[in-house]
């Protein structure tokens, strides 16, 4: 966008970029306000539903990683005990 602004004004010098800075900032905020007006909040029921999905998913993954952690921990412990008793 900055190159488009300087190309439109024809002034690609440092001073030209500094002079166009307030205009570029104003355009950025104007564009941001325009886009934010298009944003809508989801209905409360949808927020509730997605929150439940996230919480259930977090607990499922926590359970899965706990099982994997315990299995790997016991496996590594077993290997250490096995290899230390070989002597």
N, C-alpha and C positions, 0 to 999 in steps of 0.2 A: 504494500500500500504506500509506503514511503517513497519508493521509486516512482510509482504512478503519480504521486503528488508533485515530486520534483520534475518529472518529465512533462507534466501538464503546465507547470510554471516555466519550464525551460531553464531554471536556475539550479544547477547541480553542485554549486559551490557550497562550502561550509557555511558561509553567511546566509545563503539562500535556504539551506536546511534549517538554520536557527530561526530565520524569519517565518518559516512555514510551520514551526513547531506549535504555536498556539492554535492555529487552524486545524492541524492534524489531531491535536488533543480534543478539540471541540467536536470534530467529526467522529472520533472514536467514541466519545460519550454519547453523542447523538445516535450513532449506530447501536450502541449498547442499550440505550433506553428503548429504541425501536424494537430490538430483539426481545427485551425483557417484557414488553407489553404482549408479546405473543405467547409467553410462558403461562401455563395454567397449572394449578395445584390439583393433584389427584383427589378423588373423593375419599372420604374417611374409611369407607368399607375396603377400598383397594389398598390403602395404607395398612389397615389391619391385616388383610390377607397376606400381603407381601412380608409384613413383619413376622407373622406366624411362620411363613415358609423359611425365612432367614433363621429364625430361632431354632426350628426343627432341624434345618440343615447343619447349623453349627453344632448341635448336640450329636447328630449322626456322625459328622466328621470327627468330633472329639472322641466318641466311642471307638470309631475305626482306628484313629491314631493311638489311642490307649491300648487297644488290642495288639496292634503292630509293635508298639513300644515294649509291651510286656513280653511278646513272643520273641522279639529280637534280643531283649535283655536276658531272658532265660537261655536262649540259644548261645549267646556269647559267653554267659556264665558257665554253661555246660562245657563249651569248648575250652575255656581256660582251665576248668577243673580237670577235664580229660587230659589235656596236654601237660599240665603240671604234675600229674600222677604217673606219667610215663617213665620218669627217671628211676 
